[in-house]
Structure formats: C-alpha cells, structure tokens
C-alpha cells in the first residue's frame, strides 16, 4: 500500500465553509487545495464545514489541482472529519498535532474503515503529518516512517513556537525544521515547509529568499494561506527551463563519456560523476511530472 508521492510545489489553504474562497480556489494556480476543517473553522461551524466537503471537492479541483483535507486534532472531531473527508477525489488528509507513530497508526486505521465504507480501493488516501510540539519533533524519524499511507511531513511553526514559548523566527525554527526535513527524506516521503512561518508574510522578497534557501536545503513543497504566495512558491519550488536545459546537456555529456569508458567528465567547468548526474536526471523527471 506504499503511496506514490505527488509532484507538488504549492498547497493553498481554503476554509471548507467559506463560499467566497471556494468559488475562486481553482483559479489560483496551486498544485493542491487544502480544504481546512481545523484552525480556520470555529467550533460551531465545523459540522457545516464537513457537510460542505462533498460539494467543494469537485469545484476546487476543476482545473486539475489535487484536493487535501486538514483534520482536527481532538479525537472526537477527528473521527467525524475522517468520516466526512475520506471519499473519491480527496488525495490526502493533513493530520495535525501528531504525537508519535502510534497516533499515526490509529488514524490510519480510521482511514481504512472510512475507505471500506466508501467502497474505495484500500490505500487510496494518503496522510500528511504535522508535528507541532517539541516532544513530537524529537520523534520525527519514527513518525515519518510509521505507516505506508504517509506521503509527507512538516513541522508546524506556530504551534511549535507556542509549545516552546518562543517567537517563530527563522533562527528559532532552523533546527526543528531541519530535523523534520531529514526525517522525511530518510522515510522517502515529501519534506514539506520552509525555514519560517506562514503567518504575517507581507515581505514578499524576504519570503522568496526564505523559499529559495529552503529549496536548496531539500524541502519539496510548502503550504500557503494567501493566493499571492502561490506563484512565488511555484517559481522557487519548481524547475526553471534553464535548469532543465542544463540538466539535459549534462546527462547527454555524461552518457557520451560513459560510452567512451569514462566514469567522470568535465562539463561546463564542473567535474561531474554518477551522483551529480543522478541529481540532474531527478530534476528532469520532476520537470516532466
């Protein structure tokens, strides 16, 4: 039941019970739309938000975006959220405030049952995990590899900062974010996020710089809460035509050298060998996907 990883750059949050946001979500250019049942929905509104999912899913995905649903942490609400959200058209659930691998497996069992009720292929629904307190961050490696449904993991900056009693500055978040990144990579899942927080991002150039650095560190995709961030994410976490062209030239040069019995070659002033070329092949594959 091991999941195939999606090729996402941007995932944009939309409150599941807000018609004005649902109506335009498909126009924003995000690779995935996150229908939110958690922080953007007040407790009295949560039943209506769950009921709105069925109609919202085809609308937000009409231009090809994947659909993800963020669920609540409270177990009573989680059970209701999973029952409402696991349905055809939903690629994954974002499971919040994960405590440990046992928590992941409990939620996966609930998803199993929901898929069976819907008559869906077992394993159709992926899990994206958010670790959002210090204790969970220190268990990130085990959490990331807890279940075959897991396709991605990120460290929730705002809740983590609250738990630690700190301001969510890039410096304060550097270590936990990198630990989450390494844990995700070790598990073979998407490393989600960037070194920073999604709140208060009005400095677009600073935001772009954070994304560019985070992408170089290995982050694969990230979420956003405002449509103006989507094109910036897509540019910084995407693959430029220039990078693809250079990667193609590199692969061609290496293949030619290999045919001549050489294991390394100079390419545009750089010594390249198998690991370097493998990264170039990965970049080309990402661009094609």
C-alpha contacts under 8 A as a table, 3 or more apart, distances in Angstrom:
res1	aa1	res2	aa2	distance
1	X	122	X	7.60
1	X	123	X	5.54
1	X	148	X	5.99
1	X	149	X	6.95
2	X	123	X	7.85
2	X	148	X	4.63
2	X	149	X	6.24
3	X	123	X	7.51
3	X	126	X	6.83
3	X	148	X	6.47
3	X	149	X	5.89
3	X	150	X	7.21
3	X	151	X	6.44
4	X	151	X	7.64
5	X	151	X	5.90
5	X	189	X	7.02
5	X	190	X	7.21
7	X	286	X	7.07
7	X	289	X	6.62
8	X	11	X	7.42
8	X	31	X	5.65
8	X	32	X	7.17
8	X	220	X	7.53
8	X	221	X	5.88
9	X	30	X	7.83
9	X	31	X	6.35
9	X	220	X	6.72
9	X	221	X	4.33
9	X	222	X	6.43
9	X	233	X	6.62
9	X	234	X	5.68
9	X	237	X	5.50
9	X	238	X	6.31
10	X	30	X	5.24
10	X	31	X	5.36
10	X	32	X	6.53
10	X	221	X	5.86
10	X	222	X	5.47
10	X	223	X	5.82
10	X	224	X	7.30
10	X	230	X	6.21
10	X	233	X	5.92
10	X	234	X	6.13
10	X	237	X	7.95
11	X	30	X	5.76
11	X	31	X	5.95
11	X	32	X	4.60
11	X	33	X	5.57
11	X	34	X	6.46
11	X	221	X	7.68
11	X	222	X	6.18
11	X	223	X	4.51
11	X	224	X	6.31
11	X	230	X	7.99
12	X	30	X	6.16
12	X	32	X	6.47
12	X	33	X	5.05
12	X	34	X	5.72
12	X	223	X	5.55
12	X	224	X	4.92
12	X	225	X	5.77
12	X	226	X	7.24
12	X	227	X	7.34
12	X	230	X	7.34
13	X	33	X	6.12
13	X	34	X	4.59
13	X	35	X	6.22
13	X	36	X	6.38
13	X	223	X	7.13
13	X	224	X	6.25
13	X	225	X	5.16
13	X	226	X	7.77
14	X	18	X	7.71
14	X	21	X	6.26
14	X	22	X	6.72
14	X	25	X	7.32
14	X	33	X	6.90
14	X	34	X	5.85
14	X	35	X	5.14
14	X	36	X	5.84
14	X	225	X	7.43
15	X	18	X	5.51
15	X	21	X	7.19
15	X	22	X	7.66
15	X	35	X	5.77
15	X	36	X	4.78
15	X	37	X	6.84
15	X	40	X	5.77
15	X	41	X	6.64
16	X	19	X	7.97
16	X	22	X	7.24
16	X	35	X	4.90
16	X	36	X	5.25
16	X	37	X	6.21
16	X	41	X	7.80
16	X	49	X	5.22
16	X	50	X	7.50
16	X	52	X	6.53
16	X	53	X	6.50
16	X	56	X	7.35
17	X	41	X	7.42
17	X	45	X	7.54
17	X	48	X	6.63
17	X	49	X	4.53
17	X	52	X	6.24
18	X	21	X	5.64
18	X	22	X	6.26
19	X	22	X	4.97
19	X	23	X	5.93
20	X	23	X	5.40
20	X	24	X	7.00
21	X	24	X	5.68
21	X	25	X	5.98
22	X	25	X	5.25
22	X	26	X	7.91
22	X	56	X	6.70
22	X	59	X	7.38
22	X	60	X	6.39
23	X	26	X	7.53
23	X	59	X	7.29
23	X	60	X	7.43
24	X	27	X	5.48
24	X	28	X	7.10
24	X	60	X	7.71
25	X	28	X	5.66
25	X	33	X	7.24
25	X	60	X	5.50
26	X	29	X	6.94
26	X	30	X	7.84
26	X	33	X	7.98
26	X	59	X	7.11
26	X	60	X	4.73
26	X	61	X	6.11
26	X	62	X	6.36
26	X	63	X	5.83
26	X	65	X	7.20
27	X	63	X	7.50
28	X	227	X	6.06
28	X	230	X	7.10
29	X	230	X	6.72
29	X	231	X	7.23
30	X	33	X	6.61
30	X	65	X	6.68
30	X	230	X	5.95
30	X	231	X	7.97
30	X	234	X	7.82
31	X	64	X	7.88
31	X	65	X	5.02
31	X	66	X	6.41
32	X	65	X	4.79
32	X	66	X	4.41
32	X	67	X	5.61
32	X	68	X	6.82
33	X	60	X	6.79
33	X	61	X	7.55
33	X	65	X	6.49
33	X	66	X	6.29
33	X	67	X	5.14
33	X	68	X	6.06
34	X	67	X	6.09
34	X	68	X	4.60
34	X	69	X	5.28
34	X	70	X	6.55
35	X	53	X	7.62
35	X	67	X	7.27
35	X	68	X	6.15
35	X	69	X	4.73
35	X	70	X	6.34
36	X	39	X	7.43
36	X	40	X	6.65
36	X	41	X	7.35
36	X	69	X	5.81
36	X	70	X	4.90
36	X	71	X	7.05
37	X	40	X	6.98
37	X	41	X	5.84
37	X	46	X	6.55
37	X	49	X	6.43
37	X	50	X	7.12
37	X	69	X	7.17
37	X	70	X	5.70
37	X	71	X	5.46
37	X	72	X	6.54
37	X	81	X	7.53
38	X	41	X	5.68
38	X	42	X	7.97
38	X	70	X	6.33
38	X	71	X	5.70
38	X	72	X	4.96
39	X	42	X	7.24
41	X	45	X	6.05
41	X	46	X	6.10
41	X	49	X	7.51
42	X	45	X	5.33
42	X	46	X	6.45
43	X	46	X	5.39
44	X	47	X	7.25
45	X	48	X	5.45
45	X	49	X	6.21
46	X	49	X	4.94
46	X	50	X	6.23
47	X	50	X	5.22
47	X	51	X	6.28
48	X	51	X	5.01
48	X	52	X	6.11
49	X	52	X	5.01
49	X	53	X	6.60
50	X	53	X	5.50
50	X	81	X	6.59
50	X	84	X	5.85
50	X	85	X	7.37
51	X	54	X	6.75
51	X	84	X	7.29
52	X	55	X	5.74
52	X	56	X	6.12
53	X	56	X	5.00
53	X	57	X	5.97
53	X	84	X	7.34
53	X	85	X	6.90
54	X	57	X	5.77
54	X	58	X	7.80
55	X	58	X	6.52
55	X	59	X	7.04
56	X	59	X	5.22
56	X	60	X	6.16
57	X	60	X	5.67
57	X	61	X	6.28
57	X	67	X	6.67
57	X	89	X	6.61
57	X	90	X	7.34
58	X	61	X	5.27
58	X	62	X	5.96
58	X	89	X	7.35
59	X	62	X	5.45
60	X	63	X	7.60
60	X	65	X	7.24
60	X	67	X	7.46
61	X	64	X	5.26
61	X	65	X	4.77
61	X	66	X	6.11
61	X	67	X	6.46
62	X	65	X	7.16
66	X	89	X	7.87
66	X	90	X	7.27
66	X	91	X	6.22
67	X	89	X	6.70
67	X	90	X	5.02
67	X	91	X	5.59
67	X	92	X	7.18
68	X	90	X	5.75
68	X	91	X	5.70
68	X	92	X	4.95
68	X	93	X	5.51
68	X	94	X	6.96
69	X	85	X	6.56
69	X	90	X	7.30
69	X	92	X	6.66
69	X	93	X	4.85
69	X	94	X	6.00
70	X	93	X	5.67
70	X	94	X	4.40
70	X	95	X	6.33
70	X	96	X	7.43
71	X	78	X	6.15
71	X	81	X	5.83
71	X	82	X	7.26
71	X	93	X	6.91
71	X	94	X	6.16
71	X	95	X	5.73
71	X	96	X	6.63
72	X	75	X	7.80
72	X	77	X	6.06
72	X	78	X	5.37
72	X	81	X	7.20
72	X	95	X	7.29
72	X	96	X	6.37
73	X	77	X	7.24
73	X	78	X	6.05
73	X	95	X	7.30
73	X	96	X	5.51
73	X	97	X	6.08
73	X	98	X	7.93
74	X	77	X	5.39
74	X	78	X	5.88
75	X	78	X	4.77
75	X	79	X	6.17
76	X	79	X	5.58
76	X	80	X	6.80
77	X	80	X	5.17
77	X	81	X	5.97
78	X	81	X	4.95
78	X	82	X	6.04
79	X	82	X	5.41
79	X	83	X	6.27
79	X	110	X	7.24
80	X	83	X	5.17
80	X	84	X	6.29
81	X	84	X	5.20
81	X	85	X	5.89
82	X	85	X	5.05
82	X	86	X	5.73
82	X	110	X	7.16
82	X	111	X	6.52
82	X	114	X	7.07
83	X	86	X	6.00
83	X	111	X	7.88
83	X	114	X	5.71
84	X	87	X	7.51
85	X	90	X	7.19
85	X	93	X	7.72
86	X	90	X	6.61
86	X	111	X	6.95
86	X	114	X	6.14
86	X	115	X	6.39
86	X	118	X	7.85
86	X	125	X	7.02
87	X	90	X	6.02
87	X	115	X	7.11
87	X	118	X	6.47
87	X	120	X	7.61
88	X	120	X	7.29
90	X	93	X	7.77
90	X	125	X	6.91
91	X	124	X	7.34
91	X	125	X	5.56
91	X	126	X	6.20
92	X	125	X	4.99
92	X	126	X	4.19
92	X	127	X	5.34
92	X	128	X	6.78
93	X	125	X	7.17
93	X	126	X	6.34
93	X	127	X	5.10
93	X	128	X	5.99
94	X	127	X	6.04
94	X	128	X	4.56
94	X	129	X	5.89
94	X	130	X	7.18
95	X	98	X	6.89
95	X	127	X	6.78
95	X	128	X	6.01
95	X	129	X	5.11
95	X	130	X	6.23
96	X	129	X	6.34
96	X	130	X	5.00
96	X	131	X	7.03
96	X	132	X	7.66
97	X	129	X	7.96
97	X	130	X	5.73
97	X	131	X	5.35
97	X	132	X	5.17
97	X	133	X	7.31
98	X	103	X	6.42
98	X	104	X	6.96
98	X	129	X	6.64
98	X	130	X	6.02
98	X	131	X	5.25
98	X	132	X	7.14
98	X	136	X	6.78
99	X	102	X	7.94
99	X	103	X	6.07
99	X	131	X	7.18
99	X	135	X	7.48
99	X	136	X	5.24
100	X	103	X	5.35
100	X	104	X	6.67
100	X	136	X	6.22
100	X	139	X	6.43
100	X	140	X	7.80
100	X	142	X	7.33
100	X	143	X	5.50
101	X	104	X	5.01
101	X	105	X	6.32
101	X	142	X	6.02
101	X	143	X	4.54
101	X	144	X	7.84
101	X	145	X	7.87
101	X	146	X	5.04
102	X	105	X	5.15
102	X	106	X	6.24
102	X	146	X	7.69
103	X	106	X	5.12
103	X	107	X	6.37
104	X	107	X	5.29
104	X	108	X	6.15
104	X	143	X	7.11
104	X	146	X	6.46
104	X	147	X	7.07
105	X	108	X	4.92
105	X	109	X	6.21
105	X	146	X	6.80
105	X	147	X	6.45
106	X	109	X	5.19
106	X	110	X	6.60
107	X	110	X	5.08
107	X	111	X	6.32
108	X	111	X	4.96
108	X	112	X	6.13
108	X	127	X	8.00
108	X	147	X	7.58
108	X	149	X	7.32
109	X	112	X	4.96
109	X	113	X	6.46
110	X	113	X	5.26
110	X	114	X	6.30
111	X	114	X	4.99
111	X	115	X	6.09
111	X	125	X	7.57
112	X	115	X	5.33
112	X	116	X	6.32
112	X	122	X	6.83
112	X	123	X	7.45
113	X	116	X	5.11
113	X	117	X	6.33
114	X	117	X	5.14
114	X	118	X	6.32
115	X	118	X	5.05
115	X	119	X	6.11
115	X	120	X	5.08
115	X	121	X	7.12
115	X	122	X	6.44
115	X	123	X	7.99
115	X	124	X	7.76
115	X	125	X	7.98
116	X	119	X	5.03
116	X	120	X	6.07
116	X	121	X	7.88
116	X	122	X	7.23
117	X	120	X	7.75
120	X	124	X	6.97
121	X	124	X	5.69
123	X	126	X	7.11
123	X	149	X	6.50
125	X	149	X	7.07
126	X	149	X	4.89
126	X	150	X	5.76
126	X	151	X	5.99
127	X	149	X	5.54
127	X	150	X	4.49
127	X	151	X	5.83
127	X	152	X	6.99
128	X	150	X	5.93
128	X	151	X	5.85
128	X	152	X	4.70
128	X	153	X	5.45
128	X	154	X	7.89
129	X	144	X	7.67
129	X	150	X	7.33
129	X	152	X	6.33
129	X	153	X	4.59
129	X	154	X	6.41
130	X	153	X	5.81
130	X	154	X	5.08
130	X	155	X	5.59
130	X	156	X	5.98
131	X	136	X	5.63
131	X	137	X	5.99
131	X	140	X	7.33
131	X	153	X	7.65
131	X	154	X	6.46
131	X	155	X	4.97
131	X	156	X	6.00
132	X	136	X	6.74
132	X	137	X	7.16
132	X	155	X	5.86
132	X	156	X	4.75
132	X	157	X	6.97
132	X	158	X	7.92
132	X	159	X	5.40
132	X	160	X	4.71
132	X	163	X	7.96
133	X	136	X	5.47
133	X	137	X	6.31
133	X	159	X	6.66
133	X	160	X	4.61
133	X	161	X	7.96
133	X	163	X	5.67
133	X	164	X	7.44
134	X	137	X	5.12
134	X	138	X	6.46
134	X	160	X	6.54
134	X	163	X	6.93
134	X	164	X	6.81
135	X	138	X	5.37
135	X	139	X	6.71
136	X	139	X	5.00
136	X	140	X	6.12
137	X	140	X	4.95
137	X	155	X	7.44
137	X	176	X	6.46
137	X	179	X	7.38
137	X	180	X	6.91
138	X	141	X	7.84
139	X	142	X	5.65
139	X	143	X	6.17
140	X	143	X	4.95
140	X	144	X	5.97
140	X	179	X	7.36
140	X	180	X	6.05
140	X	183	X	5.94
141	X	144	X	5.39
141	X	145	X	6.69
141	X	180	X	7.66
141	X	182	X	8.00
141	X	183	X	4.53
141	X	184	X	7.26
141	X	186	X	7.62
141	X	187	X	7.54
142	X	145	X	5.45
142	X	146	X	5.99
143	X	146	X	5.12
144	X	147	X	7.85
144	X	150	X	7.15
144	X	152	X	7.71
144	X	153	X	6.61
144	X	183	X	6.29
144	X	184	X	5.76
144	X	187	X	5.93
144	X	189	X	7.64
145	X	148	X	7.53
145	X	150	X	7.49
145	X	187	X	5.27
146	X	150	X	7.63
147	X	150	X	5.82
148	X	151	X	7.95
150	X	153	X	7.88
150	X	189	X	7.18
151	X	189	X	5.05
151	X	190	X	6.03
152	X	184	X	6.92
152	X	189	X	5.02
152	X	190	X	4.21
152	X	191	X	5.99
152	X	192	X	6.51
153	X	180	X	7.28
153	X	184	X	6.18
153	X	189	X	7.33
153	X	190	X	6.40
153	X	191	X	5.76
153	X	192	X	5.74
154	X	177	X	7.71
154	X	180	X	6.28
154	X	181	X	7.49
154	X	191	X	6.34
154	X	192	X	4.76
154	X	193	X	5.86
155	X	160	X	7.71
155	X	176	X	7.21
155	X	177	X	5.94
155	X	180	X	6.17
155	X	192	X	7.87
155	X	193	X	7.27
156	X	159	X	5.94
156	X	160	X	6.01
157	X	160	X	5.17
157	X	161	X	6.00
157	X	168	X	6.27
157	X	173	X	7.05
157	X	196	X	7.21
157	X	197	X	5.60
158	X	161	X	5.18
158	X	162	X	6.30
158	X	168	X	6.32
158	X	197	X	6.90
158	X	199	X	7.97
159	X	162	X	5.03
159	X	163	X	6.13
160	X	163	X	5.02
160	X	164	X	6.14
161	X	164	X	5.11
161	X	165	X	5.83
161	X	166	X	5.04
161	X	167	X	5.90
161	X	168	X	5.36
162	X	165	X	5.05
162	X	166	X	6.43
162	X	167	X	7.81
163	X	166	X	7.98
166	X	172	X	7.54
167	X	172	X	7.31
168	X	172	X	6.27
168	X	173	X	6.35
168	X	196	X	7.17
168	X	197	X	6.71
169	X	172	X	5.26
169	X	173	X	6.18
169	X	196	X	6.39
169	X	197	X	7.64
170	X	173	X	5.09
170	X	174	X	5.82
170	X	195	X	5.63
170	X	196	X	4.80
170	X	197	X	7.79
171	X	174	X	5.28
172	X	175	X	7.27
173	X	176	X	5.66
173	X	177	X	5.83
173	X	195	X	6.57
173	X	196	X	6.68
174	X	177	X	5.38
174	X	178	X	6.07
174	X	195	X	6.07
175	X	178	X	5.17
175	X	179	X	6.09
176	X	179	X	4.99
176	X	180	X	6.20
177	X	180	X	5.13
177	X	181	X	6.16
177	X	194	X	7.44
177	X	195	X	6.38
178	X	181	X	4.82
178	X	182	X	6.13
179	X	182	X	5.23
179	X	183	X	6.12
180	X	183	X	5.09
180	X	184	X	6.12
180	X	191	X	7.37
181	X	184	X	5.25
181	X	185	X	6.24
181	X	191	X	5.22
181	X	192	X	7.46
181	X	218	X	7.36
181	X	219	X	6.72
182	X	185	X	5.14
182	X	186	X	6.05
182	X	191	X	7.98
183	X	186	X	5.14
183	X	187	X	6.29
184	X	187	X	5.15
184	X	188	X	6.23
184	X	189	X	5.30
184	X	190	X	6.20
184	X	191	X	5.23
185	X	188	X	5.02
185	X	189	X	5.99
185	X	190	X	7.04
185	X	191	X	6.48
186	X	189	X	7.83
190	X	219	X	7.74
190	X	220	X	6.02
190	X	221	X	7.46
191	X	218	X	7.44
191	X	219	X	5.10
191	X	220	X	5.41
191	X	221	X	6.98
192	X	219	X	5.85
192	X	220	X	5.90
192	X	221	X	5.13
192	X	222	X	5.18
192	X	223	X	7.81
193	X	219	X	6.44
193	X	220	X	7.70
193	X	221	X	6.18
193	X	222	X	4.30
193	X	223	X	6.62
194	X	197	X	7.57
194	X	210	X	7.05
194	X	211	X	6.13
194	X	214	X	5.18
194	X	215	X	7.60
194	X	219	X	6.53
194	X	222	X	6.73
195	X	210	X	6.47
195	X	211	X	7.60
195	X	214	X	5.99
196	X	210	X	7.15
197	X	201	X	8.00
198	X	201	X	6.39
198	X	223	X	7.73
198	X	224	X	6.20
198	X	225	X	7.03
201	X	204	X	6.77
201	X	207	X	6.63
202	X	207	X	8.00
203	X	206	X	5.33
203	X	207	X	6.09
204	X	207	X	4.85
204	X	208	X	6.05
204	X	229	X	7.94
205	X	208	X	4.99
205	X	209	X	6.20
206	X	209	X	5.05
206	X	210	X	6.26
207	X	210	X	5.14
207	X	211	X	6.26
208	X	211	X	5.08
208	X	212	X	6.09
208	X	232	X	6.51
208	X	233	X	7.68
208	X	236	X	7.23
209	X	212	X	5.09
209	X	213	X	6.21
210	X	213	X	5.24
210	X	214	X	6.03
211	X	214	X	4.98
211	X	215	X	5.98
211	X	233	X	7.14
211	X	236	X	6.33
211	X	237	X	7.46
212	X	215	X	5.22
212	X	216	X	6.38
212	X	236	X	5.64
212	X	237	X	7.53
213	X	216	X	5.15
213	X	217	X	6.38
214	X	217	X	4.97
214	X	218	X	6.51
214	X	219	X	5.81
215	X	218	X	5.15
215	X	219	X	4.97
215	X	220	X	6.71
215	X	236	X	7.21
215	X	237	X	6.17
216	X	219	X	7.43
219	X	222	X	7.90
220	X	237	X	6.82
221	X	237	X	6.40
222	X	233	X	7.52
224	X	227	X	7.65
224	X	229	X	6.49
224	X	230	X	7.10
225	X	229	X	7.80
226	X	229	X	5.79
226	X	230	X	7.42
227	X	230	X	5.40
228	X	231	X	6.78
228	X	232	X	7.65
229	X	232	X	5.37
229	X	233	X	6.23
230	X	233	X	5.22
230	X	234	X	6.16
231	X	234	X	4.98
231	X	235	X	6.14
232	X	235	X	5.20
232	X	236	X	6.17
233	X	236	X	5.21
233	X	237	X	5.62
233	X	238	X	7.61
234	X	237	X	5.42
234	X	238	X	5.25
235	X	238	X	5.18
235	X	239	X	7.32
235	X	240	X	7.56
236	X	239	X	7.72
238	X	287	X	7.62
239	X	243	X	6.55
239	X	244	X	6.89
239	X	283	X	7.31
239	X	286	X	7.61
239	X	287	X	5.90
240	X	243	X	5.22
240	X	244	X	6.39
241	X	244	X	5.08
241	X	245	X	6.11
242	X	245	X	5.14
242	X	246	X	6.23
243	X	246	X	5.18
243	X	247	X	6.12
244	X	247	X	5.05
244	X	248	X	6.15
244	X	283	X	6.94
244	X	284	X	5.86
244	X	287	X	7.23
245	X	248	X	5.14
245	X	249	X	6.30
246	X	249	X	5.09
246	X	250	X	6.12
247	X	250	X	4.99
247	X	251	X	6.18
247	X	277	X	7.96
247	X	280	X	4.91
247	X	281	X	7.07
247	X	283	X	7.26
247	X	284	X	6.80
248	X	251	X	5.19
248	X	252	X	6.18
248	X	280	X	7.44
248	X	281	X	7.89
248	X	284	X	7.25
249	X	252	X	5.14
249	X	253	X	6.11
250	X	253	X	5.14
250	X	254	X	6.12
250	X	267	X	6.67
250	X	277	X	6.94
250	X	280	X	7.32
251	X	254	X	5.14
251	X	255	X	6.03
251	X	277	X	6.09
251	X	280	X	6.94
251	X	281	X	7.11
252	X	255	X	5.18
252	X	256	X	6.18
253	X	256	X	5.18
253	X	257	X	6.25
253	X	265	X	7.95
253	X	267	X	7.15
254	X	257	X	4.98
254	X	258	X	6.00
254	X	264	X	7.45
254	X	265	X	6.68
254	X	272	X	7.73
254	X	273	X	7.68
254	X	277	X	7.37
255	X	258	X	4.97
255	X	259	X	6.19
256	X	259	X	5.17
256	X	260	X	6.60
257	X	260	X	5.08
257	X	261	X	6.54
257	X	262	X	5.25
257	X	263	X	7.19
257	X	264	X	7.44
257	X	265	X	6.63
258	X	261	X	5.00
258	X	262	X	4.95
258	X	263	X	5.98
258	X	264	X	7.96
259	X	262	X	7.33
262	X	265	X	7.11
263	X	273	X	6.36
263	X	274	X	7.59
264	X	271	X	6.90
264	X	272	X	5.68
264	X	273	X	4.64
264	X	274	X	7.62
265	X	271	X	5.77
265	X	272	X	5.62
265	X	273	X	6.82
266	X	269	X	6.13
266	X	270	X	5.41
266	X	271	X	4.48
266	X	272	X	6.16
267	X	270	X	5.12
267	X	271	X	6.17
267	X	272	X	6.63
272	X	275	X	7.97
272	X	276	X	5.70
272	X	277	X	6.78
273	X	276	X	5.58
273	X	277	X	6.21
274	X	277	X	5.15
274	X	278	X	5.95
275	X	278	X	5.01
275	X	279	X	6.41
276	X	279	X	5.33
276	X	280	X	6.54
277	X	280	X	4.88
277	X	281	X	6.24
278	X	281	X	5.02
278	X	282	X	6.23
279	X	282	X	4.99
279	X	283	X	6.21
280	X	283	X	5.07
280	X	284	X	6.34
281	X	284	X	5.13
281	X	285	X	6.21
282	X	285	X	5.06
282	X	286	X	6.13
283	X	286	X	5.10
283	X	287	X	6.25
284	X	287	X	5.14
284	X	288	X	6.25
285	X	288	X	5.13
285	X	289	X	6.20
286	X	289	X	5.15
